[in-house]
Amino acid sequence: MIKLTPRIHGMDEVTLELDAEFKVLAGQALNGIPVISNRKISTKVRLKENESAVVAGLMTKDEAVSISGLAGLAQIPGLRWLVRQSTKSHNADEVLIVLRPHLMTIPPDEMITRSIWVGTETRPMGPL
């Protein structure tokens, strides 16, 4: 699930609030019930038009060892290397999210005007 909330600032900047949640099957418990791994990230980024941001850090590493062989014979110290097979597996995953906002133009009657502040040495700055 990815939730993205934009907040527009003027005509060329946007703040993006990102909430992402990833659920992955992590294995099974002894009673056969699946174990679900849950990873979350929440972040906020402010970007100008056509700038990009990369959100990273949702990483997982798995290492598993599987042993198979003939029952009983695989337990005997002298024979275990002849009748047993071990398999190791390594798995690493990383999720990268690339954000690149594109602001659409709004109708002229809804145009956002910028504030211009003016002032002199004797008069403090104020809106024009």
Contacts in CASP RR format, 6 or more apart in sequence:
PFRMAT RR
TARGET T0000
AUTHOR 0000-0000-0000
METHOD contacts of the structure
MODEL  1
MIKLTPRIHGMDEVTLELDAEFKVLAGQALNGIPVISNRKISTKVRLKEN
ESAVVAGLMTKDEAVSISGLAGLAQIPGLRWLVRQSTKSHNADEVLIVLR
PHLMTIPPDEMITRSIWVGTETRPMGPL
1 20 0 8 1.000
1 21 0 8 1.000
2 18 0 8 1.000
2 19 0 8 1.000
2 20 0 8 1.000
2 21 0 8 1.000
2 97 0 8 1.000
3 18 0 8 1.000
3 19 0 8 1.000
3 20 0 8 1.000
4 16 0 8 1.000
4 17 0 8 1.000
4 18 0 8 1.000
4 19 0 8 1.000
4 99 0 8 1.000
5 16 0 8 1.000
5 17 0 8 1.000
6 14 0 8 1.000
6 15 0 8 1.000
6 16 0 8 1.000
6 17 0 8 1.000
6 101 0 8 1.000
7 14 0 8 1.000
7 15 0 8 1.000
7 16 0 8 1.000
7 17 0 8 1.000
8 14 0 8 1.000
8 103 0 8 1.000
9 15 0 8 1.000
9 46 0 8 1.000
10 112 0 8 1.000
10 114 0 8 1.000
11 103 0 8 1.000
11 112 0 8 1.000
11 114 0 8 1.000
12 48 0 8 1.000
12 49 0 8 1.000
12 103 0 8 1.000
13 46 0 8 1.000
13 47 0 8 1.000
13 48 0 8 1.000
13 49 0 8 1.000
14 46 0 8 1.000
14 47 0 8 1.000
14 101 0 8 1.000
14 103 0 8 1.000
15 44 0 8 1.000
15 45 0 8 1.000
15 46 0 8 1.000
15 47 0 8 1.000
16 44 0 8 1.000
16 45 0 8 1.000
16 46 0 8 1.000
16 47 0 8 1.000
16 53 0 8 1.000
16 99 0 8 1.000
16 101 0 8 1.000
17 42 0 8 1.000
17 43 0 8 1.000
17 44 0 8 1.000
18 41 0 8 1.000
18 42 0 8 1.000
18 43 0 8 1.000
18 44 0 8 1.000
18 45 0 8 1.000
18 55 0 8 1.000
18 97 0 8 1.000
18 99 0 8 1.000
19 40 0 8 1.000
19 41 0 8 1.000
19 42 0 8 1.000
20 40 0 8 1.000
20 41 0 8 1.000
20 42 0 8 1.000
20 55 0 8 1.000
20 58 0 8 1.000
20 95 0 8 1.000
20 97 0 8 1.000
21 38 0 8 1.000
21 39 0 8 1.000
21 40 0 8 1.000
22 38 0 8 1.000
22 39 0 8 1.000
22 40 0 8 1.000
22 58 0 8 1.000
22 95 0 8 1.000
23 36 0 8 1.000
23 37 0 8 1.000
23 38 0 8 1.000
23 39 0 8 1.000
24 36 0 8 1.000
24 37 0 8 1.000
24 39 0 8 1.000
24 60 0 8 1.000
25 34 0 8 1.000
25 35 0 8 1.000
25 36 0 8 1.000
25 37 0 8 1.000
26 35 0 8 1.000
26 36 0 8 1.000
26 37 0 8 1.000
27 34 0 8 1.000
27 35 0 8 1.000
28 34 0 8 1.000
28 35 0 8 1.000
29 35 0 8 1.000
37 60 0 8 1.000
39 58 0 8 1.000
39 60 0 8 1.000
41 55 0 8 1.000
41 57 0 8 1.000
41 58 0 8 1.000
43 55 0 8 1.000
45 53 0 8 1.000
45 55 0 8 1.000
45 99 0 8 1.000
47 53 0 8 1.000
47 99 0 8 1.000
47 100 0 8 1.000
47 101 0 8 1.000
49 101 0 8 1.000
49 102 0 8 1.000
49 103 0 8 1.000
50 100 0 8 1.000
50 102 0 8 1.000
51 100 0 8 1.000
51 101 0 8 1.000
52 98 0 8 1.000
52 99 0 8 1.000
52 100 0 8 1.000
53 98 0 8 1.000
53 99 0 8 1.000
53 100 0 8 1.000
54 96 0 8 1.000
54 97 0 8 1.000
54 98 0 8 1.000
54 99 0 8 1.000
55 96 0 8 1.000
55 97 0 8 1.000
55 98 0 8 1.000
55 99 0 8 1.000
56 94 0 8 1.000
56 95 0 8 1.000
56 96 0 8 1.000
56 97 0 8 1.000
57 94 0 8 1.000
57 95 0 8 1.000
58 94 0 8 1.000
58 95 0 8 1.000
59 92 0 8 1.000
59 93 0 8 1.000
59 94 0 8 1.000
59 95 0 8 1.000
60 91 0 8 1.000
60 92 0 8 1.000
60 93 0 8 1.000
60 94 0 8 1.000
61 90 0 8 1.000
61 91 0 8 1.000
61 92 0 8 1.000
62 89 0 8 1.000
62 90 0 8 1.000
62 91 0 8 1.000
62 92 0 8 1.000
63 88 0 8 1.000
63 89 0 8 1.000
63 90 0 8 1.000
63 91 0 8 1.000
64 88 0 8 1.000
64 89 0 8 1.000
64 91 0 8 1.000
65 86 0 8 1.000
65 87 0 8 1.000
65 88 0 8 1.000
66 86 0 8 1.000
66 87 0 8 1.000
66 88 0 8 1.000
66 89 0 8 1.000
67 74 0 8 1.000
67 84 0 8 1.000
67 85 0 8 1.000
67 86 0 8 1.000
67 87 0 8 1.000
68 84 0 8 1.000
68 85 0 8 1.000
68 87 0 8 1.000
69 83 0 8 1.000
69 84 0 8 1.000
69 85 0 8 1.000
70 83 0 8 1.000
70 84 0 8 1.000
73 79 0 8 1.000
73 80 0 8 1.000
73 83 0 8 1.000
74 80 0 8 1.000
74 83 0 8 1.000
74 84 0 8 1.000
106 112 0 8 1.000
115 127 0 8 1.000
115 128 0 8 1.000
116 127 0 8 1.000
116 128 0 8 1.000
117 125 0 8 1.000
117 126 0 8 1.000
117 127 0 8 1.000
117 128 0 8 1.000
118 125 0 8 1.000
118 126 0 8 1.000
118 128 0 8 1.000
119 125 0 8 1.000
119 126 0 8 1.000
END
